[in-house]
Amino acid sequence: MSNKSYFKDLQNLKYQDESNLVKGLIDSNKWISNSSIYENAQRIVKTCRDDRNKTRLDNFFLEYGLSNQEGIALMCLAESLLRIPDNATCDEIIEEKIGGKKWLDHFNSSPSLFVNATTFGLFLAEQVVELDNKISANPVSWFQGLTSRLGDPILREAIKKGMEILSEEFVSGIDIDDALNKFDYPKVPCSFDMLGEAARTKSDVDFFFNAYEEAIRKVGEKNALLSKSFHEISIKLSAIHPRYEATKKDRVMDELLERVYQLCVQSAAHDIALTIDAEEQDRLELSLHLIENLAKREDLKDWGGLGLAIQAYGKRAPVVVKFIDELGSNRNGMMMRLVKGAYWDQEVKIHQVKGAEDLPVFTSKSFTDLNYLATAKVISETKNLRPYFATHNAHTIAGIMELYKGREDKFEFQRIFGMGDLTYRNAEKVYDQFPLTRVYAPVGSKKELLPYLVRRLLENGANSSFVNKYLDKNIP
């Protein structure tokens, strides 16, 4: 393969016609219609619905999604409260989002004490805030007297604390020590990732680079105690370079490459795997140039822990798989995490601003699900990849299991910390042989949490989300 021609072809494929591409995927992936996939997916969902040991978040998202006003209000609060610096603005947004909602419609409709207690607390909060008549349609007059006894400060702190508790459900620890303590038993392998958005300054870069170095060292020490390479690390390239963008390729290859190389050398020394997270599609070629350079380093060739995450909502995912597989043929293999993608809204905005005629990502979630399984099939036919399939969707799990029937030891599943435990716990009951499930475990303080939290809330609350629907017994 000529690398120059490959990258040129990759650029040409960026804005493929979606309808033609989807038609081709359907025609070449008839195996997805296999009845056993559908039947096993149904069994997983039924087992989950019958499971009484649902997590607090499972019950919470079942009751509050983006399909009702109350769910939308909670998403808005979670997105805003943790970053508003002044109390007056906090009080205003609490008044707007809590007031006038039908909280009692949700009371006792969930079997979860946690959800019902939360619901009643929100109902009480609605009565405490001083509402304009236009905001509150059904005020409870007997409860208005509570305002003078409690007041806005107590209400504000209570709701902010509630949002913090919700946030903590998605984050494994405030630092790597805290996170490792939560997984201080040799049954749950993790891939730890330091939370943070793109670096803007050198101090941002230094902070995250030092955090990655510390995480590699401490995860390596933990693995040594376990006498095996167990936990792993994920890194985000934009967190360790302030101009990680295609127009700055020369600078990135000069500055960022050396930083990532240092992290790889340290990971190899500790015998732990390092996966480079996927970011926006405009950065895909740049990330491939970086990983190509790293894969060809002589002192890293015996280390099998170098990996890359690939997004199935990107139209070029199958082509990228083949490129990474070829890189792995000249070294001790490569790792690959297949994800569906968490930046869809951002991708659409970026290319609308550009005035692009098409998008580099699929416009429908069902197309992404199709491409995920199509890409998984390409991965299953490679010889040099160690795959991780990151999904919480029962049908996708069933599809992967069909692809790897009899080869369950050749791959791993991945789920996000705080999500998917119910799904995988019950999927294991459906199959005689089930692969290892690794937890993608974000690490960080409240400062770094917000963007990640919003992505998780939107992903879980969306009407089209499997996570939002699969526990609802009213949906067949």
The 8 nearest C-alpha neighbors of each residue, nearest first, counted from 0:
[[1, 2, 5, 4, 3, 325, 322, 6],
 [2, 0, 4, 3, 5, 6, 7, 8],
 [1, 3, 5, 4, 0, 6, 7, 322],
 [4, 2, 5, 6, 1, 7, 8, 0],
 [3, 5, 7, 1, 2, 6, 8, 0],
 [6, 4, 2, 8, 7, 3, 1, 9],
 [7, 5, 9, 8, 3, 4, 2, 10],
 [6, 8, 4, 10, 9, 5, 3, 11],
 [9, 7, 11, 5, 6, 10, 4, 12],
 [10, 8, 6, 12, 7, 11, 5, 13],
 [9, 11, 7, 13, 8, 12, 6, 284],
 [10, 12, 8, 9, 13, 7, 14, 15],
 [13, 11, 9, 15, 10, 14, 8, 315],
 [14, 12, 359, 10, 11, 15, 9, 315],
 [15, 13, 359, 12, 357, 358, 16, 11],
 [16, 14, 12, 13, 17, 20, 314, 359],
 [17, 15, 19, 18, 20, 14, 357, 21],
 [16, 18, 20, 19, 15, 21, 361, 14],
 [19, 17, 21, 20, 16, 22, 23, 15],
 [20, 18, 22, 21, 17, 16, 23, 15],
 [19, 21, 17, 23, 22, 18, 16, 24],
 [22, 20, 24, 18, 23, 19, 17, 25],
 [23, 21, 19, 25, 20, 24, 18, 26],
 [22, 24, 26, 20, 21, 25, 27, 19],
 [23, 25, 21, 27, 22, 26, 28, 20],
 [26, 24, 22, 28, 23, 27, 21, 29],
 [25, 27, 23, 24, 28, 22, 29, 21],
 [28, 26, 24, 25, 29, 23, 373, 30],
 [29, 27, 30, 25, 26, 24, 31, 373],
 [30, 28, 31, 32, 27, 26, 25, 33],
 [29, 31, 28, 32, 33, 27, 398, 402],
 [30, 32, 29, 33, 28, 398, 36, 372],
 [33, 31, 30, 29, 34, 36, 37, 28],
 [32, 34, 31, 30, 35, 36, 37, 29],
 [33, 35, 37, 36, 32, 38, 31, 39],
 [34, 36, 38, 37, 33, 39, 401, 397],
 [37, 35, 397, 39, 34, 38, 398, 33],
 [36, 38, 40, 34, 35, 39, 41, 394],
 [39, 37, 35, 41, 40, 36, 34, 42],
 [38, 40, 42, 41, 36, 37, 35, 397],
 [41, 39, 394, 393, 43, 37, 42, 38],
 [42, 40, 38, 44, 39, 43, 45, 37],
 [41, 43, 39, 45, 40, 44, 46, 38],
 [42, 44, 40, 46, 426, 41, 45, 425],
 [45, 43, 47, 41, 46, 42, 48, 469],
 [46, 44, 48, 42, 47, 43, 41, 49],
 [45, 47, 49, 43, 44, 48, 42, 425],
 [48, 46, 50, 44, 45, 49, 425, 43],
 [49, 47, 45, 470, 46, 50, 44, 472],
 [48, 50, 46, 47, 45, 51, 44, 470],
 [51, 49, 47, 48, 52, 46, 53, 421],
 [50, 52, 53, 49, 48, 47, 110, 54],
 [53, 51, 50, 54, 421, 49, 47, 55],
 [54, 52, 51, 57, 421, 50, 55, 58],
 [53, 55, 57, 56, 52, 58, 421, 420],
 [54, 56, 58, 57, 59, 113, 53, 114],
 [55, 57, 59, 54, 58, 60, 417, 418],
 [58, 56, 54, 59, 55, 60, 53, 61],
 [59, 57, 61, 55, 56, 60, 62, 111],
 [58, 60, 56, 62, 61, 57, 114, 63],
 [61, 59, 63, 62, 57, 64, 58, 467],
 [60, 62, 58, 59, 467, 63, 57, 470],
 [63, 61, 60, 59, 58, 64, 109, 105],
 [64, 62, 70, 60, 61, 59, 69, 65],
 [65, 63, 460, 70, 66, 60, 461, 62],
 [66, 64, 460, 71, 70, 461, 67, 462],
 [65, 67, 64, 462, 70, 68, 461, 71],
 [66, 68, 70, 69, 65, 71, 64, 63],
 [69, 67, 71, 70, 72, 100, 66, 65],
 [68, 70, 72, 71, 67, 100, 73, 63],
 [71, 69, 63, 64, 73, 65, 72, 67],
 [70, 72, 74, 68, 65, 73, 69, 75],
 [73, 71, 69, 75, 96, 70, 74, 68],
 [72, 74, 76, 70, 75, 71, 77, 69],
 [73, 75, 71, 77, 76, 72, 78, 70],
 [76, 74, 78, 72, 73, 77, 79, 71],
 [75, 77, 73, 79, 78, 74, 80, 72],
 [76, 78, 74, 75, 79, 162, 80, 73],
 [79, 77, 75, 76, 453, 74, 80, 449],
 [78, 80, 76, 77, 81, 82, 75, 83],
 [81, 79, 83, 82, 76, 77, 78, 89],
 [80, 82, 79, 83, 77, 78, 159, 449],
 [81, 83, 80, 79, 84, 449, 78, 446],
 [84, 82, 80, 85, 81, 79, 89, 88],
 [85, 83, 82, 86, 89, 88, 81, 80],
 [86, 84, 87, 88, 83, 89, 90, 82],
 [85, 87, 89, 88, 90, 84, 83, 155],
 [88, 86, 90, 89, 85, 91, 92, 84],
 [87, 89, 91, 90, 86, 85, 92, 83],
 [90, 88, 86, 92, 87, 91, 93, 80],
 [89, 91, 93, 87, 88, 92, 94, 86],
 [92, 90, 88, 94, 89, 93, 95, 87],
 [91, 93, 95, 94, 89, 90, 96, 88],
 [94, 92, 90, 96, 95, 91, 97, 89],
 [95, 93, 91, 92, 98, 97, 128, 96],
 [94, 96, 92, 93, 98, 97, 91, 134],
 [95, 97, 72, 93, 98, 94, 92, 76],
 [98, 96, 125, 94, 93, 95, 100, 99],
 [99, 97, 125, 94, 100, 95, 96, 135],
 [98, 100, 135, 134, 136, 97, 101, 137],
 [99, 101, 98, 102, 69, 97, 68, 135],
 [102, 100, 104, 103, 99, 69, 105, 122],
 [101, 103, 122, 104, 105, 100, 118, 121],
 [102, 104, 106, 105, 101, 122, 118, 119],
 [105, 103, 102, 101, 106, 108, 107, 118],
 [104, 106, 103, 108, 102, 107, 118, 62],
 [105, 107, 103, 108, 115, 104, 118, 119],
 [108, 106, 109, 115, 105, 110, 111, 104],
 [109, 107, 106, 105, 110, 104, 62, 115],
 [108, 110, 107, 111, 115, 114, 62, 58],
 [111, 109, 112, 108, 107, 115, 58, 114],
 [110, 112, 114, 113, 109, 115, 58, 55],
 [111, 113, 115, 114, 116, 110, 109, 117],
 [112, 114, 116, 111, 115, 117, 55, 59],
 [115, 113, 117, 111, 116, 112, 59, 118],
 [114, 116, 118, 112, 117, 106, 113, 107],
 [117, 115, 113, 119, 118, 114, 112, 120],
 [118, 116, 114, 120, 115, 119, 113, 121],
 [117, 119, 115, 121, 120, 116, 106, 114],
 [120, 118, 122, 116, 121, 117, 115, 123],
 [121, 119, 117, 123, 122, 118, 116, 124],
 [120, 122, 124, 118, 119, 123, 125, 117],
 [121, 123, 119, 125, 102, 120, 124, 118],
 [124, 122, 120, 126, 121, 125, 119, 127],
 [125, 123, 121, 127, 126, 122, 120, 128],
 [126, 124, 98, 122, 123, 97, 127, 128],
 [125, 127, 123, 124, 128, 143, 142, 122],
 [128, 126, 146, 124, 125, 145, 143, 129],
 [129, 127, 94, 126, 125, 130, 124, 146],
 [130, 128, 127, 131, 94, 146, 126, 143],
 [131, 129, 128, 135, 134, 132, 98, 94],
 [130, 132, 134, 133, 135, 129, 98, 94],
 [133, 131, 135, 134, 130, 136, 138, 137],
 [132, 134, 131, 135, 136, 130, 99, 98],
 [133, 135, 131, 132, 99, 130, 136, 98],
 [136, 134, 99, 132, 137, 98, 133, 138],
 [135, 137, 99, 138, 134, 132, 133, 100],
 [138, 136, 135, 139, 99, 101, 132, 100],
 [139, 137, 140, 135, 136, 126, 99, 143],
 [140, 138, 142, 141, 137, 143, 126, 125],
 [139, 141, 143, 142, 138, 144, 126, 137],
 [142, 140, 143, 139, 144, 145, 138, 126],
 [141, 143, 140, 144, 139, 145, 126, 127],
 [144, 142, 145, 140, 141, 146, 126, 127],
 [145, 143, 146, 142, 147, 141, 148, 140],
 [144, 146, 148, 143, 147, 142, 127, 149],
 [147, 145, 127, 150, 144, 149, 148, 143],
 [146, 148, 150, 145, 149, 144, 143, 127],
 [149, 147, 145, 146, 150, 144, 127, 153],
 [150, 148, 146, 147, 153, 145, 151, 154],
 [149, 151, 146, 147, 152, 148, 153, 154],
 [150, 152, 154, 153, 155, 90, 149, 128],
 [153, 151, 155, 154, 150, 156, 149, 86],
 [154, 152, 156, 155, 151, 157, 149, 150],
 [153, 155, 151, 157, 152, 156, 158, 150],
 [156, 154, 152, 158, 153, 157, 151, 159],
 [155, 157, 159, 153, 158, 154, 160, 152],
 [158, 156, 160, 154, 155, 159, 153, 161],
 [157, 159, 161, 160, 155, 156, 154, 162],
 [160, 158, 156, 162, 161, 157, 155, 163],
 [161, 159, 163, 157, 158, 162, 156, 164],
 [160, 162, 158, 164, 159, 163, 157, 165],
 [161, 163, 165, 159, 160, 164, 77, 166],
 [164, 162, 166, 160, 161, 165, 167, 159],
 [165, 163, 161, 167, 166, 162, 160, 168],
 [166, 164, 162, 163, 168, 167, 161, 169],
 [167, 165, 163, 164, 168, 169, 162, 452],
 [168, 166, 164, 170, 169, 165, 163, 171],
 [167, 169, 166, 165, 417, 170, 164, 56],
 [170, 168, 417, 167, 166, 416, 171, 452],
 [171, 169, 167, 441, 172, 168, 442, 440],
 [170, 172, 178, 440, 442, 441, 416, 169],
 [173, 171, 178, 177, 442, 174, 170, 443],
 [172, 174, 443, 444, 442, 177, 175, 178],
 [175, 173, 172, 177, 176, 443, 442, 178],
 [174, 176, 178, 177, 214, 179, 442, 172],
 [177, 175, 179, 178, 174, 180, 217, 172],
 [176, 178, 172, 180, 174, 175, 179, 173],
 [177, 179, 172, 175, 171, 181, 180, 176],
 [180, 178, 182, 176, 181, 177, 175, 183],
 [179, 181, 183, 177, 182, 178, 176, 175],
 [182, 180, 178, 179, 183, 177, 171, 172],
 [183, 181, 179, 180, 184, 187, 178, 185],
 [182, 184, 180, 181, 179, 185, 187, 186],
 [183, 185, 182, 186, 187, 181, 180, 188],
 [186, 184, 187, 183, 225, 188, 182, 229],
 [185, 187, 184, 188, 182, 183, 229, 435],
 [186, 188, 185, 189, 437, 182, 438, 184],
 [189, 187, 437, 230, 229, 438, 186, 190],
 [190, 188, 438, 230, 437, 439, 191, 231],
 [189, 191, 231, 439, 232, 230, 440, 438],
 [190, 192, 440, 232, 441, 233, 189, 439],
 [193, 191, 441, 233, 442, 232, 234, 440],
 [192, 194, 442, 441, 443, 195, 191, 211],
 [195, 193, 443, 442, 447, 441, 192, 448],
 [196, 194, 447, 193, 238, 197, 448, 443],
 [195, 197, 238, 198, 194, 447, 237, 450],
 [196, 198, 238, 237, 199, 195, 241, 240],
 [199, 197, 238, 241, 203, 204, 200, 240],
 [200, 198, 241, 203, 197, 201, 204, 242],
 [201, 199, 203, 202, 198, 241, 204, 240],
 [200, 202, 204, 203, 205, 199, 241, 198],
 [201, 203, 205, 200, 204, 206, 199, 198],
 [204, 202, 206, 200, 198, 201, 205, 207],
 [205, 203, 239, 201, 202, 207, 206, 198],
 [204, 206, 202, 208, 203, 207, 209, 201],
 [207, 205, 203, 209, 204, 208, 202, 210],
 [208, 206, 210, 209, 204, 205, 211, 239],
 [207, 209, 211, 205, 210, 206, 204, 239],
 [208, 210, 212, 207, 206, 211, 205, 213],
 [209, 211, 207, 213, 208, 212, 214, 206],
 [212, 210, 214, 208, 209, 213, 207, 215],
 [213, 211, 209, 215, 214, 210, 208, 216],
 [212, 214, 210, 216, 211, 215, 209, 217],
 [213, 215, 211, 217, 212, 216, 218, 175],
 [216, 214, 212, 218, 213, 217, 219, 211],
 [217, 215, 219, 213, 214, 218, 220, 212],
 [216, 218, 220, 214, 219, 215, 213, 221],
 [219, 217, 221, 215, 220, 216, 214, 222],
 [220, 218, 269, 222, 216, 217, 221, 215],
 [219, 221, 217, 223, 218, 222, 216, 224],
 [220, 222, 218, 224, 223, 219, 217, 225],
 [223, 221, 225, 219, 224, 220, 228, 227],
 [224, 222, 226, 220, 225, 221, 219, 227],
 [223, 225, 221, 222, 226, 220, 227, 219],
 [224, 226, 222, 223, 227, 221, 185, 229],
 [227, 225, 223, 224, 222, 228, 229, 221],
 [228, 226, 225, 222, 229, 223, 224, 270],
 [227, 229, 222, 271, 270, 230, 226, 223],
 [228, 230, 188, 227, 222, 231, 189, 225],
 [229, 231, 189, 188, 190, 228, 218, 222],
 [230, 232, 190, 272, 271, 189, 191, 273],
 [233, 231, 191, 273, 190, 192, 272, 274],
 [234, 232, 274, 192, 273, 275, 191, 190],
 [235, 233, 275, 276, 192, 274, 236, 232],
 [234, 236, 276, 238, 237, 275, 233, 239],
 [237, 235, 238, 239, 234, 240, 275, 243],
 [236, 238, 197, 240, 243, 239, 235, 198],
 [237, 239, 197, 198, 236, 235, 240, 196],
 [240, 238, 204, 237, 236, 208, 207, 198],
 [239, 241, 237, 242, 243, 238, 204, 198],
 [242, 240, 198, 199, 200, 243, 237, 239],
 [243, 241, 244, 240, 247, 251, 237, 199],
 [242, 244, 237, 240, 241, 251, 247, 245],
 [245, 243, 247, 246, 242, 282, 248, 285],
 [244, 246, 248, 247, 285, 282, 281, 243],
 [245, 247, 244, 248, 249, 243, 242, 250],
 [248, 246, 245, 250, 244, 249, 251, 242],
 [247, 249, 251, 245, 250, 246, 252, 244],
 [250, 248, 252, 251, 247, 253, 246, 254],
 [249, 251, 253, 247, 248, 252, 254, 255],
 [250, 252, 255, 248, 254, 253, 249, 247],
 [253, 251, 256, 249, 250, 254, 255, 248],
 [252, 254, 250, 251, 249, 256, 255, 257],
 [255, 253, 251, 256, 257, 252, 250, 258],
 [254, 256, 251, 258, 257, 252, 240, 253],
 [257, 255, 252, 259, 258, 254, 260, 253],
 [256, 258, 260, 255, 259, 254, 261, 253],
 [259, 257, 255, 261, 260, 256, 262, 254],
 [258, 260, 262, 256, 261, 257, 263, 255],
 [259, 261, 257, 263, 258, 262, 256, 264],
 [262, 260, 264, 258, 259, 263, 257, 265],
 [261, 263, 259, 265, 260, 264, 266, 258],
 [264, 262, 266, 260, 265, 261, 267, 259],
 [265, 263, 267, 261, 266, 262, 260, 268],
 [264, 266, 268, 262, 263, 267, 261, 269],
 [267, 265, 263, 269, 271, 268, 264, 270],
 [266, 268, 270, 264, 269, 265, 302, 263],
 [269, 267, 265, 266, 270, 264, 271, 263],
 [268, 270, 219, 266, 267, 271, 265, 216],
 [271, 269, 267, 268, 266, 228, 272, 219],
 [270, 272, 266, 269, 231, 228, 267, 304],
 [271, 273, 304, 231, 305, 232, 266, 274],
 [274, 272, 232, 305, 233, 304, 306, 231],
 [273, 275, 306, 233, 307, 276, 305, 234],
 [274, 276, 307, 234, 233, 235, 308, 306],
 [277, 275, 308, 235, 234, 274, 307, 233],
 [276, 278, 308, 309, 275, 310, 279, 307],
 [277, 279, 276, 280, 282, 283, 342, 235],
 [280, 278, 281, 282, 346, 342, 283, 277],
 [279, 281, 283, 282, 278, 359, 313, 346],
 [280, 282, 279, 283, 245, 284, 244, 285],
 [283, 281, 280, 285, 279, 284, 244, 245],
 [282, 284, 280, 286, 285, 281, 287, 279],
 [285, 283, 287, 286, 282, 288, 6, 281],
 [284, 286, 288, 282, 287, 283, 245, 289],
 [285, 287, 289, 283, 284, 288, 290, 282],
 [288, 286, 284, 290, 289, 285, 291, 283],
 [289, 287, 285, 291, 286, 290, 284, 292],
 [290, 288, 286, 292, 287, 291, 256, 293],
 [289, 291, 293, 287, 292, 288, 294, 286],
 [292, 290, 294, 288, 289, 293, 287, 295],
 [291, 293, 289, 290, 295, 294, 288, 296],
 [294, 292, 290, 296, 295, 291, 289, 260],
 [293, 295, 291, 292, 296, 290, 326, 300],
 [294, 296, 292, 293, 297, 291, 300, 330],
 [297, 295, 293, 299, 298, 294, 300, 292],
 [298, 296, 300, 299, 295, 301, 294, 330],
 [297, 299, 296, 300, 301, 264, 302, 295],
 [300, 298, 302, 297, 296, 301, 294, 264],
 [301, 299, 330, 297, 302, 298, 331, 296],
 [302, 300, 331, 299, 303, 330, 298, 297],
 [303, 301, 299, 300, 304, 267, 331, 305],
 [304, 302, 331, 332, 305, 333, 301, 272],
 [303, 305, 272, 302, 273, 306, 271, 334],
 [306, 304, 273, 333, 303, 334, 272, 274],
 [307, 305, 334, 274, 335, 333, 273, 275],
 [306, 308, 275, 274, 335, 336, 276, 334],
 [307, 309, 336, 277, 276, 335, 337, 275],
 [308, 310, 337, 277, 338, 336, 316, 307],
 [311, 309, 340, 338, 339, 312, 313, 337],
 [310, 312, 339, 371, 313, 316, 370, 367],
 [313, 311, 367, 360, 310, 361, 339, 340],
 [314, 312, 360, 311, 315, 310, 316, 359],
 [313, 315, 360, 316, 359, 312, 361, 13],
 [316, 314, 318, 313, 317, 319, 13, 12],
 [315, 317, 319, 318, 313, 311, 314, 320],
 [318, 316, 374, 320, 319, 315, 377, 321],
 [319, 317, 320, 321, 315, 316, 322, 9],
 [318, 320, 322, 316, 321, 317, 323, 315],
 [321, 319, 317, 323, 318, 322, 324, 316],
 [320, 322, 324, 318, 319, 323, 325, 317],
 [321, 323, 319, 325, 324, 320, 326, 318],
 [324, 322, 326, 320, 325, 321, 327, 319],
 [325, 323, 327, 321, 326, 383, 322, 384],
 [324, 326, 328, 322, 327, 323, 321, 329],
 [327, 325, 323, 324, 328, 329, 322, 294],
 [326, 328, 332, 324, 333, 383, 325, 330],
 [327, 329, 325, 326, 330, 383, 332, 324],
 [330, 328, 327, 326, 331, 325, 332, 300],
 [329, 331, 300, 327, 332, 328, 301, 294],
 [330, 332, 303, 301, 300, 302, 327, 333],
 [333, 331, 327, 383, 330, 303, 384, 328],
 [334, 332, 384, 327, 306, 305, 303, 385],
 [333, 335, 306, 385, 384, 386, 305, 304],
 [334, 336, 386, 307, 306, 308, 387, 385],
 [335, 337, 308, 387, 386, 388, 309, 307],
 [336, 338, 309, 388, 308, 389, 310, 387],
 [339, 337, 310, 389, 340, 311, 309, 336],
 [338, 340, 311, 310, 312, 371, 367, 337],
 [341, 339, 310, 338, 312, 342, 311, 343],
 [340, 342, 343, 454, 339, 458, 344, 455],
 [343, 341, 345, 344, 340, 346, 279, 278],
 [342, 344, 346, 345, 341, 347, 340, 360],
 [345, 343, 347, 346, 342, 348, 341, 349],
 [344, 346, 348, 342, 343, 347, 349, 279],
 [347, 345, 343, 349, 344, 348, 342, 350],
 [346, 348, 344, 345, 350, 349, 351, 343],
 [347, 349, 351, 345, 346, 350, 352, 344],
 [350, 348, 346, 352, 347, 351, 345, 353],
 [349, 351, 353, 352, 355, 347, 348, 354],
 [350, 352, 354, 348, 353, 349, 347, 355],
 [351, 353, 350, 349, 354, 348, 355, 347],
 [354, 352, 350, 351, 355, 349, 348, 356],
 [353, 355, 351, 352, 350, 356, 357, 349],
 [356, 354, 353, 350, 357, 351, 358, 352],
 [357, 355, 354, 358, 14, 350, 351, 353],
 [356, 358, 355, 14, 359, 16, 15, 350],
 [357, 359, 360, 14, 350, 347, 355, 356],
 [360, 358, 14, 13, 313, 314, 280, 357],
 [361, 359, 313, 312, 358, 314, 362, 346],
 [360, 362, 312, 363, 367, 366, 313, 314],
 [361, 363, 360, 364, 366, 358, 367, 17],
 [364, 362, 366, 365, 361, 367, 312, 368],
 [363, 365, 367, 366, 368, 362, 361, 463],
 [364, 366, 368, 363, 367, 369, 370, 362],
 [367, 365, 369, 363, 364, 368, 370, 361],
 [366, 368, 312, 364, 370, 369, 365, 311],
 [369, 367, 365, 371, 366, 370, 364, 372],
 [368, 370, 366, 367, 371, 372, 373, 365],
 [371, 369, 373, 367, 372, 368, 374, 311],
 [372, 370, 311, 368, 374, 369, 373, 367],
 [371, 373, 375, 374, 370, 369, 376, 368],
 [374, 372, 370, 376, 375, 371, 369, 28],
 [375, 373, 317, 377, 371, 376, 372, 370],
 [376, 374, 372, 378, 377, 373, 371, 379],
 [375, 377, 379, 373, 374, 378, 372, 380],
 [376, 378, 374, 380, 375, 379, 317, 373],
 [377, 379, 375, 381, 376, 380, 374, 320],
 [378, 380, 376, 377, 381, 375, 402, 403],
 [381, 379, 377, 378, 376, 382, 375, 384],
 [382, 380, 378, 379, 383, 384, 324, 377],
 [383, 381, 384, 380, 324, 328, 379, 332],
 [382, 384, 332, 327, 324, 328, 381, 333],
 [385, 383, 333, 334, 332, 386, 324, 382],
 [384, 386, 334, 335, 333, 410, 383, 387],
 [387, 385, 335, 410, 336, 384, 334, 388],
 [386, 388, 336, 411, 412, 410, 335, 337],
 [387, 389, 412, 337, 413, 336, 390, 411],
 [388, 390, 413, 338, 412, 414, 337, 387],
 [391, 389, 392, 414, 388, 413, 338, 395],
 [390, 392, 419, 393, 414, 422, 466, 389],
 [391, 393, 395, 394, 390, 465, 396, 466],
 [394, 392, 396, 40, 395, 397, 43, 391],
 [395, 393, 40, 397, 396, 392, 398, 37],
 [394, 396, 398, 392, 397, 393, 399, 372],
 [397, 395, 393, 399, 398, 394, 400, 392],
 [396, 398, 394, 400, 36, 395, 399, 40],
 [397, 399, 395, 401, 396, 400, 36, 394],
 [400, 398, 402, 396, 401, 397, 395, 403],
 [399, 401, 397, 403, 398, 402, 404, 396],
 [400, 402, 398, 404, 399, 403, 397, 36],
 [403, 401, 399, 400, 404, 398, 376, 379],
 [402, 404, 406, 400, 401, 407, 405, 399],
 [403, 405, 401, 406, 400, 402, 407, 399],
 [404, 406, 407, 403, 432, 408, 400, 401],
 [407, 405, 403, 408, 404, 409, 410, 402],
 [406, 408, 434, 409, 405, 403, 433, 410],
 [409, 407, 406, 410, 434, 411, 435, 433],
 [410, 408, 407, 406, 385, 411, 386, 403],
 [411, 409, 386, 408, 387, 385, 407, 434],
 [412, 410, 387, 435, 434, 436, 388, 386],
 [411, 413, 436, 388, 387, 389, 437, 435],
 [414, 412, 389, 437, 436, 438, 388, 387],
 [413, 415, 438, 419, 389, 439, 390, 437],
 [414, 416, 439, 418, 438, 417, 440, 419],
 [415, 417, 440, 418, 438, 439, 169, 414],
 [418, 416, 169, 168, 415, 419, 170, 56],
 [419, 417, 415, 416, 420, 414, 56, 169],
 [418, 420, 422, 391, 421, 414, 423, 415],
 [419, 421, 423, 422, 418, 424, 417, 414],
 [422, 420, 424, 419, 423, 425, 53, 47],
 [423, 421, 419, 425, 420, 424, 426, 47],
 [424, 422, 426, 425, 420, 421, 427, 419],
 [425, 423, 421, 422, 427, 426, 420, 428],
 [424, 426, 428, 427, 423, 422, 47, 46],
 [427, 425, 423, 429, 428, 43, 424, 422],
 [426, 428, 425, 429, 424, 430, 433, 423],
 [429, 427, 425, 426, 430, 424, 431, 43],
 [428, 430, 426, 427, 43, 425, 42, 431],
 [431, 429, 432, 427, 428, 433, 426, 39],
 [430, 432, 433, 429, 428, 427, 426, 434],
 [433, 431, 430, 407, 434, 427, 405, 408],
 [432, 434, 427, 430, 407, 431, 435, 426],
 [435, 433, 407, 411, 408, 436, 410, 432],
 [434, 436, 411, 412, 437, 433, 410, 408],
 [437, 435, 412, 413, 411, 434, 438, 414],
 [436, 438, 413, 188, 189, 412, 435, 414],
 [439, 437, 189, 414, 413, 415, 440, 416],
 [438, 440, 415, 190, 189, 416, 414, 191],
 [439, 441, 191, 416, 171, 438, 190, 192],
 [442, 440, 192, 170, 171, 191, 194, 193],
 [443, 441, 193, 172, 194, 173, 174, 171],
 [444, 442, 173, 194, 174, 193, 447, 172],
 [443, 445, 173, 446, 447, 448, 442, 174],
 [444, 446, 448, 447, 443, 449, 81, 173],
 [447, 445, 444, 448, 449, 443, 82, 81],
 [448, 446, 195, 445, 194, 444, 443, 449],
 [447, 449, 445, 451, 446, 452, 450, 444],
 [448, 450, 452, 451, 447, 453, 78, 446],
 [451, 449, 453, 452, 448, 454, 447, 196],
 [450, 452, 454, 449, 453, 448, 455, 194],
 [453, 451, 449, 455, 450, 454, 448, 456],
 [452, 454, 456, 450, 455, 451, 78, 457],
 [455, 453, 451, 457, 452, 456, 458, 450],
 [454, 456, 458, 452, 453, 457, 459, 451],
 [457, 455, 453, 459, 458, 454, 460, 452],
 [458, 456, 460, 454, 459, 455, 461, 453],
 [457, 459, 455, 456, 460, 461, 454, 464],
 [460, 458, 456, 457, 467, 466, 461, 455],
 [459, 461, 64, 65, 457, 458, 456, 467],
 [460, 462, 464, 65, 463, 459, 458, 457],
 [461, 463, 464, 66, 65, 460, 467, 64],
 [464, 462, 461, 465, 364, 467, 468, 460],
 [465, 463, 461, 467, 466, 462, 459, 468],
 [464, 466, 468, 467, 469, 392, 463, 391],
 [467, 465, 464, 468, 459, 469, 391, 392],
 [466, 468, 464, 465, 459, 61, 460, 60],
 [469, 467, 465, 471, 466, 470, 464, 61],
 [468, 470, 471, 465, 466, 44, 467, 474],
 [469, 471, 48, 468, 472, 61, 47, 44],
 [472, 470, 473, 468, 469, 474, 61, 48],
 [471, 473, 474, 470, 475, 48, 469, 468],
 [474, 472, 471, 475, 470, 468, 469, 48],
 [473, 475, 472, 471, 468, 469, 470, 467],
 [474, 473, 472, 471, 469, 41, 468, 45]]
